[in-house]
Amino acid sequence: MASKRWLGQDIALRSAGLALLCLAAFLGRLLFGGGPHVAKLVDYPLAGATFLSASVGSALLWQGRHLFDQVELSSRWATHVDEPAGAPWAAGSALNNPVRSSEASS
């Protein structure tokens, strides 16, 4: 069982997600409650706010504190330590070290 600290954070994040979904429902009702209409200038930011609050709210509601869990990367996407010494992206390369590149040119 999760500790009370984590449980409280999980409930708070999920509650914030539910509040954002309620806000999205309210904004959607405000935008489209009167039926089809010609969009005014104020409708575009409201539609963006509706989409953003629905997206963030659903992520928070379904994931809770697990939204911030670390995941293990496969070796294909992980940083490799065994890089060739002369590679331009290597840490000791002249391209990444301005002091060495100025010494090499003189």
Secondary structure as GFF3:
##gff-version 3
##sequence-region A 1 106
A	DSSP	alpha_helix	4	32	.	.	.	ID=ss1
A	DSSP	alpha_helix	43	63	.	.	.	ID=ss2
A	DSSP	three_ten_helix	64	68	.	.	.	ID=ss3
A	DSSP	alpha_helix	98	105	.	.	.	ID=ss4
###
